[in-house]
Amino acid sequence: MKSLRSLAGLLTGWSERSGEPRRQVAVLPVRLGPDGALQVMLITSRETRRWVVPKGWPMKGLKNYEAAAREAYEEAGLIGRVGRRALGSYFYHKRLKSRDTVLCQVQVFRLDVRKQLKTWPEQNEREGHWFSVPEAAEAVSEAGLAALIRAAGAEGAKARKAKARAKVAVKIPPKAPSKAP
C-alpha cells in the first residue's frame, strides 16, 4: 500500500511527508442567462454525485488555465474563453478509489462559456445543470468553492451595473426641433 502512495506521489507531485496538499485546476463556467443574470454550470462528480465544477490534475505541457479549460471540455463539453488569472482557490478532501482521502487545493479559473457541444468524452458519466449564482453556491459542499461562486457573482453584478451606467452616460439627447421663421 505504501508503494502505491509513493507512485501516486510521483505522478501527482505530492508526498505525505511534505504535508502539502495535492494541486488541482478547475474552471468556474459562467454565462449570462435570458434575464441578463450570471449563471454557473455545475456538474456531478462521478463517484459521490455531488455538485462540483469541472476540475482535474495539472497537465504536462499545458498552463494551469489551459488544463482547466480542457477539463471543462472533457467533463461537460464546454467551450469558451478561459481567464489566465485564477479567481482563487479552495481546499477539499478527495476520495480515492482505495477509499483513502487526500487534501487537494484547487486553483479556479473563470470560463466564459460560448457553447456546449452535443457530444463530449464524459457525457454519459456526469450530469450538468445551469444554476443561478445563489443556487450554485448553495448546491456545492465545499465552503471555499461556494465563496468563490458568490464572489464571481458579485463581480458580475458590478460589471453589469457599470456597463449599464456607461450606456446611459453615452446617450445623446435628441435634437430640438428647429424653429422656422
N, C-alpha and C positions, 0 to 999 in steps of 0.2 A: 504494500500500500504506500509506503514511504517513497519508493522509487517512482510510482505513478505521480505523486505530488511533485517530485523533483522534475520529472519530464514535463508536467503541466507548467511548472515554473519556468523551465527553459523556453517553452513555446510562448508563454504569455509575458515573460519578463517579471514575474512576481516570485517572491520567496517568502516562506513563512518566517524565516529568521529575521528578515528585514522589517517585518511588521507593516510593510507598505501595502495599501490596497491595490488590487489589480485595476488597470485602467481600461475603460471602455469609451466609445464615442457614440453619440446619438444625434438625432435631429428632432426638433420640435416642428412638425409640419403644420403650417398655418395657411389660411386663405380667408378672403372676405366672403361672408355669407350673403344671401339675397338681400338682407336688410342692411348690409354695409358693416355689420359687426364681425369681429375676428372670430374664426372658428379654428379648432385644433383637432387634428386627426390622431386618435389613439388606436392601437391595435392590441390584440390579446397575445399574451405570452404563450408559447407552445405547451409548456408543462403545467403551469398553475392557472392559466386562462385569466390572469389579472390584466387590467388595462395598463398599458405601457406605451412608451414612444419607441420607434424603430431604433435599435441600438445593436452594437456588436464590438468586437475587438478591433484595435487599430490594425491596418493592413500595410505590409511591407510595400514600399514604392508609392504609397498614397499619403497625402497630407491628411490630418485627422478629419478636417471638414469634408474632404473627398470620400474618405472611408465611411463617414456618417451618411453622406448622400447615397452611397452605394447600398448601405443597409436599408435606406428608405425605399429604394427600388426593389431590392430582393424581398423585403418583408411586407411591403404594402403597394408596390407598383407605382410609387410616387416619383414624379419628375418635376423639377423646379429649380429655383435659384437658391443656392445654399450660401449662408453668410460665412465669411472666413474667420470671423472672430466669434469665440464661444459666448453664449448668453450667460453661462455659468456652469456649475457642476453640482451634482448631488451624489450621495452615497446610498448604497443598498446592499443587502446580502443576497448573493446569487446562489441558488440551489444547483449543485452539480448533479450529474447522473448518479454519482456514488451516494447521493443524499447528503453529502457534506455541504456546508455553505462557506462562501468566501466573501469578504468585503470587497466591493467594487466602487470606484469613483468614476462617474460618468460625466464626460465633457459634452455639453449640449450646444448644438448649432441650430440656428433658425433656418428653416426651409420654406421659402415662399412657393407653394405648390402651384404649378401651372396646369398639370393634368394627372389623372390616374389612368394607367394603362389598363387594357382589357384583360391581359394575362401577365403574370409575373411569377418568379420562381417559388415563393412560399404561399401562393394564393390559397391552396387547399389546407394550409396548416394554421391559419390565423383568421380572425375576423377584424374588420376595421370599421370605425364609425367616426363621423364628424360631430364634435361637441362644441357647445359654447364654451367660452373661457371658464366661467364659474363651474359648469358641469364637468369639464375636463379636470379641473383642479380637485374637485370632489371625488372623481372616479378613480384617480391613481392612489396607490397605497403609500408611496414614498413622500414624506413631508417636503423634502428638498425639491423634488420634481414639481409638486403642487405649487410651491413658492415661485419656481421658475415660470410656470404656466401663468400664474397671476401677474407676475412682473411683465411678461411679454404682452399680456392683455392690456395692462395699464399703459405700456409704451405705445401699443397700437391705438389706444383711445386718444392719447396725447397727439399722436401724429395725425389722426383723422381730424381732430379739432383744429390743429394748426393749419392743415390743408384747407379746411372749410373757411377759416378766418382769412387765409390768403386769397381765396376765391372772392370773398366779399370785398376785400380791400382793393382788388383789381377792377371791380365793376366800374364802368364808366357811365355816368348819368346820361340819359338821353338828351339830345339837343333840344333846346327850347324852340318852339315854332317861331319862324322869322315873321316879324311884323311887316306887312306890306303897306306902303303909304296910300 
